[in-house]
Amino acid sequence: DPAMSSLYDIFRIDVTWLSWFSEQLLLPLEGELLRGEVPFNGESPVNIALKHMQEDLPSLLDFNPSIPQSVENIVIKATAKNLNDRYQSAAEMLDDINTCLDRSNEEKLVFSYDSDDEPTIVVDPRTAFSSNDTSEVKTREEKPVEEEENDNFFKRFVKEIKGLSTRSKVIIGAVTALVILGIAFVIYLNTGSDANLMPDLAGRTVDEARELLDDYGVTISDNIVEELSDEYDKGEIIETDPKAGTSIKEGDVISLTVSSGKYIVLEDYVGMTQSEAEKAIADLSDDVEIEVVIEEEVSSSPRGEVIDQDKDSGTKLDPNDESNLTITLTVSKGDYIVVGNYIGMSQSEAEAALKKLGFTVTIETEESEEAKGTVIDQSYNKGYRLDPDDDDRNITLTVSSGKTYQVRDVFDRNINSAKTILENNGFKVRLVDLSNSTDQTLLSNYPFRSVNTVAGQSPEADTTVNEQGTTVTLYYYSSQPESANEED
């Protein structure tokens, strides 16, 4: 019958046969090792089975608090009222049994279901096991055809039991007994009357743990495992075997895993100044020193700012591995120094701009059509880049000295002719008549030669001047001075 599938095997073992054999054969064993009494009492196996079907199973921990929650969860799942909540195979149940003590502190298993969705089953205990009774089990409400299989499960189950031979019942009983014995034996070994729960030693030292465990009559293994920890300082216990909350008894040997120190976890130093990053790294550990290697690189970031690190944020360093206690920070040495265009600026403007960039400025002058003092050339072209660490920041500016003009020699020429020549060369001309002069210096420097001829000029002939329109003074005599007549 498909309805009597492997899903029902679990239920048979944990409900009917457990009830029957606990009362008939296994009561002393099951009662002693698991909970001290059967979960339900009744006048007959049928009454007990009905209680299993209609009532919640009493908590094992209420009878025996030393039973791990994971063990009770196995019973809860195996006896779930909804077939889909039960173990789907004996192998699945066996796997839970094998691992239950490793998860003794898990949460209690609770299934959610609506009891109104399940039919109330009425069984006549006087006729349920009678071979002459073929009447159907009645329910208080009718269910759709597709639900009849679940509604009538217990009726078919009872009929199947009724039809089994004595030999089959004995075999099933023996198998059930072995399953119960297996579970009970494991529980007994770990939750005997002299058992205690393993205390939580995490964060304690070995000496503290030894002192505490003395009260339990257990010892600590000499083979203490050391490993790095994210949470616990050096010398503190990370975990124990058996785990906290597991049953232990006198004479047990406890294995410890102890912290050999905390990992050193690197942070993100990009964006910090070099000094800030070095301090942050030094503060990571009081016991070990992390070597900081600095590499400099041209960058648009401000000079001295960390722009990269060779180990990412979150990297864990082993404090005991000196070869790995290092980090390389790449620090910006600033951006390139870019030379601008200073041609056309005045000498003072160009010098001011270059000095802000740290340049030393050398000035050379050159005759040019440009106005005097105008920069007409520079030793570094516009856009030239210098490394920010380059100390050789010298630049030469060529500044216009202006256009030069040479004063023509007009000595002894007719005063009017001389004036015209100079004016045609861009000079301004000032005429000074010494005929009636009493300035002995001028008379001495520019003595009379002839009337209306140039006796002297200032600036002198062939003198170079920088500005066009320079005034040239011509000295002459419009008449012969009296002193010259007396000499004659």
C-alpha positions in Angstrom: 0.0 0.0 0.0 1.6 3.3 -1.0 0.2 5.0 2.0 2.3 2.7 4.2 5.5 4.1 2.8 8.9 4.7 4.4 7.4 7.9 5.9 5.2 5.8 8.1 8.1 3.6 9.2 9.4 6.4 11.3 6.0 6.9 12.9 5.6 3.2 13.6 8.9 3.1 15.4 8.4 6.3 17.5 4.7 6.1 18.3 2.9 2.8 18.2 5.8 0.4 18.8 7.5 2.7 21.3 4.2 2.9 23.2 3.6 -0.8 22.9 7.1 -2.0 23.7 7.7 0.6 26.3 4.7 -0.7 28.2 5.1 -4.4 27.3 8.8 -5.0 26.9 11.0 -1.9 27.0 9.4 0.2 29.8 12.2 -0.5 32.3 14.9 0.4 29.8 13.3 3.3 28.1 12.0 4.7 31.4 15.4 4.5 33.1 17.5 5.9 30.3 15.3 8.4 28.4 12.7 10.1 30.6 11.8 7.9 33.6 8.3 7.0 32.3 6.3 6.5 29.2 5.0 9.7 27.4 1.3 8.6 27.7 -0.5 6.2 29.9 -3.7 4.4 29.0 -5.8 1.3 29.6 -4.7 -0.2 26.3 -2.2 0.3 23.4 -5.0 1.8 21.4 -5.7 4.4 24.0 -2.0 5.3 24.1 -1.9 5.4 20.3 -4.9 7.8 20.3 -3.1 10.1 22.7 -0.1 10.1 20.4 -2.3 11.1 17.5 -4.4 13.7 19.3 -2.1 15.3 22.0 1.2 17.0 21.9 4.1 14.9 23.0 5.3 16.0 26.5 8.7 17.6 26.6 11.6 15.2 27.4 13.5 18.1 29.1 10.6 18.5 31.6 11.4 15.0 32.9 15.2 15.0 32.4 16.8 18.4 31.9 20.2 16.8 31.2 18.9 15.6 27.8 20.4 17.8 25.1 17.8 19.8 23.1 19.1 18.3 19.9 18.0 14.8 21.1 14.5 16.0 22.0 14.4 17.6 18.5 14.9 14.2 17.0 11.9 12.8 18.9 9.8 15.9 18.0 10.6 15.5 14.3 10.1 11.8 14.2 6.6 12.1 15.9 5.4 15.2 14.0 1.7 15.0 13.2 2.3 16.3 9.6 3.9 13.7 7.4 5.9 16.3 5.6 7.5 17.4 8.8 8.8 14.0 9.7 12.1 12.4 8.6 11.8 11.3 5.0 13.9 8.3 5.5 15.6 6.3 8.2 19.0 7.4 6.8 18.1 11.0 7.5 17.1 10.2 11.0 20.3 8.3 11.6 22.4 11.2 10.4 20.7 13.4 13.0 21.3 10.8 15.7 25.0 10.7 14.7 25.4 14.5 15.0 23.0 15.5 17.7 25.7 15.9 20.4 27.6 18.3 18.3 24.7 20.7 18.3 23.3 20.1 21.8 22.4 23.8 22.3 20.3 24.3 19.2 16.8 25.8 19.5 13.8 23.7 20.2 12.2 22.4 17.0 8.6 23.8 16.6 6.3 23.0 13.7 3.4 25.3 12.8 0.1 23.7 11.8 -3.6 24.2 12.2 -5.1 21.5 14.3 -8.5 22.4 12.7 -7.2 21.0 9.4 -6.8 17.5 11.0 -9.9 15.3 11.5 -10.7 14.1 15.0 -10.3 10.3 14.9 -12.7 8.2 16.9 -11.6 4.6 17.5 -13.6 2.0 19.4 -10.9 0.3 21.6 -13.2 -2.7 22.0 -13.2 -3.5 18.3 -10.0 -1.9 17.0 -8.0 -5.1 17.2 -10.8 -7.6 16.6 -10.4 -9.7 13.5 -14.2 -9.9 13.1 -14.6 -6.1 13.0 -14.6 -4.7 9.5 -16.4 -1.5 10.3 -14.8 1.7 9.1 -13.4 4.3 11.5 -15.8 7.2 11.7 -14.8 10.9 11.7 -16.7 13.9 13.0 -16.6 15.6 9.7 -16.4 14.6 6.1 -13.2 15.4 4.1 -12.6 15.7 0.4 -11.6 12.5 -1.4 -8.0 13.6 -1.8 -7.7 13.9 2.0 -9.1 10.5 2.8 -5.7 8.9 2.7 -4.4 11.0 5.6 -7.7 11.0 7.4 -7.9 7.2 7.4 -4.2 6.6 8.0 -4.6 5.4 11.6 -7.5 3.1 10.6 -5.4 1.5 7.9 -2.4 1.4 10.3 -4.4 -0.4 12.9 -5.7 -2.9 10.3 -2.2 -3.5 9.1 -1.0 -4.2 12.6 -4.0 -6.5 13.1 -3.0 -8.5 10.0 0.6 -9.0 10.9 1.8 -12.4 12.0 3.3 -13.0 15.3 6.7 -13.5 13.7 6.4 -10.1 11.9 5.5 -8.4 15.1 8.4 -9.9 16.9 10.8 -8.8 14.1 9.4 -5.2 14.1 9.6 -5.2 17.9 13.2 -6.3 17.8 14.2 -3.6 15.3 12.4 -1.0 17.3 14.2 -2.1 20.4 17.5 -1.8 18.7 16.8 1.7 17.6 15.7 2.7 21.1 18.6 1.0 22.6 21.0 2.8 20.2 19.6 6.2 21.1 19.3 5.5 24.7 22.9 4.1 24.8 24.3 7.3 23.3 22.3 9.5 25.7 23.3 7.3 28.6 27.0 7.7 27.8 26.7 11.4 27.6 24.0 12.3 30.1 24.4 9.7 32.9 23.4 10.5 36.4 27.0 11.6 37.2 27.1 13.9 34.1 27.6 17.7 34.1 27.4 20.3 31.3 30.7 21.6 30.0 31.1 25.2 31.0 31.9 27.9 28.5 35.6 28.6 28.9 36.0 31.0 25.9 38.1 34.0 26.9 39.5 32.4 30.0 43.2 31.5 30.5 44.3 27.9 30.8 45.0 28.3 34.6 41.5 29.7 35.1 40.0 26.8 33.1 42.0 24.2 35.1 40.8 25.7 38.4 37.2 25.7 37.2 37.3 22.2 35.8 38.7 20.7 39.0 35.2 21.0 40.4 33.9 18.7 37.6 36.5 16.0 38.1 37.9 16.4 34.6 41.4 17.2 33.4 42.9 19.3 30.6 44.8 17.5 27.8 48.5 18.3 27.7 48.2 18.7 23.9 47.0 22.3 23.8 46.4 23.6 20.3 47.4 27.2 19.6 46.1 29.3 16.8 45.6 32.9 15.9 42.3 34.5 16.7 40.2 37.5 15.5 38.6 37.9 19.0 40.8 36.5 21.8 44.1 37.8 23.1 47.2 35.6 23.4 46.7 32.9 26.1 42.9 33.1 26.1 40.9 30.0 25.2 39.1 30.0 21.9 37.2 26.7 22.1 37.0 23.4 23.9 36.3 19.8 22.9 33.7 18.8 24.2 32.0 22.1 23.4 30.3 24.3 25.9 26.9 22.9 27.0 27.9 19.3 26.2 27.6 16.7 28.9 30.8 15.7 30.6 31.5 13.3 33.4 34.2 12.7 35.9 37.4 11.5 34.4 36.9 13.1 31.0 39.9 14.8 29.3 39.2 18.2 27.8 41.0 19.5 24.8 41.7 23.2 24.5 42.4 25.5 21.6 44.2 28.6 22.9 44.9 31.9 21.1 48.5 32.5 20.1 47.6 36.1 19.6 45.2 38.2 17.7 45.6 38.8 14.0 46.8 42.3 13.1 44.2 43.7 10.7 45.3 46.4 8.4 43.1 49.4 7.7 42.7 51.7 4.7 45.4 54.3 4.8 44.8 55.9 1.4 44.0 59.6 1.8 45.9 60.0 5.1 49.1 61.9 5.4 52.3 59.8 5.7 52.6 60.7 9.4 49.0 59.8 10.1 49.3 56.5 8.4 52.5 55.6 10.1 51.0 56.4 13.5 47.8 54.4 12.7 49.9 51.3 11.8 52.1 51.6 14.9 48.9 51.7 17.0 47.7 48.4 15.7 49.9 46.4 18.1 51.8 47.1 21.2 53.8 43.9 21.0 55.1 43.8 17.4 56.4 46.5 15.1 55.1 46.6 11.5 57.7 47.9 9.0 56.5 50.7 6.8 58.2 51.1 3.5 57.6 54.4 1.8 57.7 54.8 -2.0 57.1 58.2 -3.6 55.3 58.9 -6.8 54.3 62.0 -8.7 50.6 62.5 -8.3 48.0 65.2 -8.5 47.3 64.5 -4.8 48.9 66.8 -2.2 52.5 66.2 -1.4 52.8 63.7 1.5 49.4 62.1 1.1 49.1 58.2 0.9 47.8 57.3 -2.6 48.3 53.5 -2.5 49.1 50.5 -0.2 50.4 47.1 -1.2 48.2 45.2 1.3 44.4 45.8 1.2 42.3 47.0 4.0 41.2 44.0 6.1 44.4 42.0 5.4 45.3 39.9 8.4 48.9 39.7 9.5 50.3 37.0 11.7 52.1 38.7 14.6 54.4 35.7 14.9 55.5 35.9 11.2 58.2 38.6 11.2 58.8 38.2 7.4 55.3 39.3 6.7 55.1 42.2 9.2 55.5 44.9 6.5 53.4 47.2 4.4 54.4 49.5 1.6 52.8 52.8 1.3 53.0 54.9 -1.9 53.1 58.6 -1.0 52.5 61.5 -3.3 55.5 63.8 -3.8 53.2 66.3 -5.5 52.5 67.0 -9.1 54.9 67.9 -11.8 56.1 71.5 -11.8 54.9 72.9 -15.2 56.6 75.9 -16.7 54.3 78.6 -18.0 54.6 81.1 -20.8 56.3 84.3 -19.5 57.1 85.9 -22.8 55.4 89.3 -23.1 55.2 89.8 -19.4 57.2 92.4 -17.7 60.3 91.3 -16.0 58.8 91.8 -12.5 55.6 89.8 -13.3 57.6 86.9 -14.7 60.0 86.8 -11.8 57.2 86.8 -9.2 55.3 83.9 -10.9 58.5 81.8 -11.2 59.6 82.3 -7.6 56.2 80.9 -6.4 57.1 77.7 -8.2 60.5 77.7 -6.4 62.6 78.8 -9.4 65.8 80.9 -9.2 65.6 83.4 -12.0 68.6 84.7 -14.0 68.0 87.8 -16.2 69.8 88.6 -19.5 69.1 91.7 -21.6 69.0 92.0 -25.3 68.3 94.7 -27.8 64.8 94.3 -29.2 62.0 96.1 -30.8 59.9 95.2 -27.7 59.6 97.7 -24.9 62.4 97.8 -22.5 61.9 95.4 -19.5 59.7 93.0 -21.5 60.5 89.3 -21.4 61.4 88.2 -24.9 62.7 84.7 -24.2 62.9 81.9 -21.5 65.2 78.9 -21.1 62.4 76.4 -20.5 59.6 76.3 -23.0 56.0 76.5 -21.9 54.7 73.1 -20.7 58.1 71.8 -19.6 57.6 69.5 -16.6 60.1 69.2 -13.7 60.0 66.5 -11.1 58.8 68.0 -7.8 61.9 66.6 -6.1 64.2 68.2 -8.7 66.2 70.9 -6.8 67.8 72.3 -9.9 65.1 74.9 -10.6 67.0 77.6 -12.5 65.5 79.5 -15.3 66.9 82.3 -17.5 64.7 85.1 -18.8 65.8 87.3 -21.6 64.5 90.8 -21.2 64.4 93.5 -23.9 66.7 96.4 -23.4 64.8 98.2 -26.1 66.0 99.4 -29.5 69.3 101.4 -29.5 69.9 104.6 -31.5 73.3 106.1 -32.3 73.7 109.9 -32.2 75.1 111.2 -35.6 78.2 113.4 -35.6 77.1 116.8 -36.7 80.1 118.8 -35.3 81.1 121.8 -37.4 78.1 121.5 -39.6 75.7 124.4 -40.2 73.3 124.5 -37.3 70.2 124.2 -39.4 71.6 121.4 -41.4 72.7 119.5 -38.3 69.3 120.0 -36.8 67.6 118.5 -39.8 69.9 115.4 -39.8 69.3 114.6 -36.2 65.5 115.1 -36.4 65.4 112.8 -39.4 67.1 110.1 -37.3 64.3 110.3 -34.7 66.0 112.6 -32.3 64.7 115.8 -30.8 67.0 118.8 -31.1 67.6 121.6 -28.6 69.6 124.6 -29.8 71.8 126.6 -27.4 73.3 129.9 -28.6 76.5 130.8 -26.7 77.0 134.2 -28.2 75.9 136.0 -25.1 76.5 133.3 -22.6 78.4 134.0 -19.4 78.7 130.3 -18.5 82.5 129.9 -18.6 82.2 126.1 -18.5 80.1 126.0 -21.6 82.3 128.6 -23.3 85.3 126.6 -22.4 83.9 123.2 -23.5 82.5 124.6 -26.8 84.7 127.4 -28.0 83.7 129.6 -30.9 84.7 128.3 -34.3 82.4 130.1 -36.8 79.0 131.7 -36.8 76.0 129.4 -37.1 78.1 126.2 -37.0 77.9 123.4 -34.4 80.4 124.1 -31.7 79.5 120.9 -29.8 76.7 118.4 -29.1 75.4 116.4 -26.2 75.2 113.4 -26.2 78.4 113.3 -28.1 78.7 111.9 -31.5 78.4 108.1 -31.9 76.8 107.8 -28.4 74.1 104.9 -28.3 70.8 105.7 -26.6 67.9 103.2 -25.9 65.0 105.4 -26.6 63.9 106.9 -29.8 63.2 110.6 -29.4 66.1 111.3 -27.2 67.0 115.0 -27.1 70.3 116.1 -28.5 71.6 119.5 -27.6 73.5 121.5 -30.2 75.7 124.4 -29.1 76.5 127.2 -31.6 77.3 130.9 -31.9 74.9 133.1 -33.9 77.5 135.9 -33.7 81.1 136.2 -32.8 81.5 136.7 -29.1 83.4 139.8 -27.8 86.1 137.6 -26.2 86.9 136.2 -29.6 87.2 139.8 -31.1 89.6 140.8 -28.4 91.8 137.9 -29.1 91.9 138.8 -32.7 
